[in-house]
Amino acid sequence: ATEDDHLPARSKSSEYRPFVRALSEFRLWCRGTLATMAAFIVTFIDDLDLDVDGRALLVYFVLLFVYTMKQQIMHMVQYGYVPWNKPKKRVAHEKSEALDV
C-alpha cells in the first residue's frame, strides 16, 4: 500500500542499485505494531505467566551482548575502523603571515 511495494527488484538497465528493500517501511511498522499489541494482550493471560530466574536472564543478556559485540568489532576491524586506535597524526601547518589581519 506504499509507493515502493511495486517497484521492480531488478532494473531493466545495467545500472547498479546498491540497496533494494526486502521489506517496505509500511509492512515493517504493521508487523511491529501487531507484535507490540500481541505482547501487551498476552501479559494479561495468567496461563502464559512464566517465572523467570533473574540470574539466567542476566547470563542470557550477557551472552547475547558479547556475541553481538564480537560480530560488530570483527566487522569494524575488517573495514579498518577501530575506535580505540591512536588518532591519526595531523600535519602542523605554518601560519601564513599574509593572512593575519
N, C-alpha and C positions, 0 to 999 in steps of 0.2 A: 504494500500500500504506500510505499515511498517511491521517490523518483529513481532510486538506484536498484530497485528489485529486478527490473527487466533489462538492465544493461548487459551486453554480451560479455562473457568471461574472457574471450579472446577477441582482439581487434582483427578486422579483416586485413589491415595493412600489417607491415612488418615492424610497426612502431613498438618500442619496448615500453611495457607498463609495469612499473616496479611494485605496485600494490593493487591487488584485486581483493575486494571484500568477500569473505566466505559467509558472513552473516551481516545483514543490514542493521543499522542502528535501531530502527523501529522494532525489529524482532528481538534484538538484544534487550531493549527496555521492557518489552512484553514479557519475555521469559524471566527477567529479573524481578519484575513486579509480581508475577504469578508465584515465583519461588518464595518471595517475601511474604505474600499473603498466605500461602500454604503453611509456611513455618509458623506464622502467627496463629493460625487456626489450630495447628497441631499442638501448640503449647497448652491448650485448654482441654485436651483429651487425656484423662488420667491413665488410661492403659498404655499410653506411649511415654509416660514419665519414667525415665530411667535414672537410676542412681549412678553418679559419676565419681570415680575416685580422683581427687584433686592431684595426687602425685602422678597418676597415669596420664592425666590430661596435661600436666606440665612436661612430662617426658615426651609425649606426643608433639607438643608445641615446639620443644627444643629440637627434636629430630627433624621436623618439617622446616624449621628456620635454618638449621645447619645445612640441610640438603639443598634448599633454595639458594642460600648464600654461596654455597660451593659452586653451583651452576652459574650464578651471576659473576663471581670472581673469575672463574675459568673463562667465561665469555669476555670479560674485560681484559684479561691477560692475552687472550687470543688476538684481540684487536688493538693491543698496545695501550690501553687506558687503565692505568693502575693509580688510584688516587693517593696512595701513600708513598709514591716515588718522590725523589727530591725535585724541587721546582727547576724548571729549565733556566739555564744561565742567560741573563739578559746582557746584551752588549751596551756598554755605557757610551752614550752619545755625548760628544763635547758640545757645549752650548755655543751657538754662533753669536758672536758679538754684534753682528749686523741686525739680528732680530730683537735684541734687547731694546726696550723702549723706556 
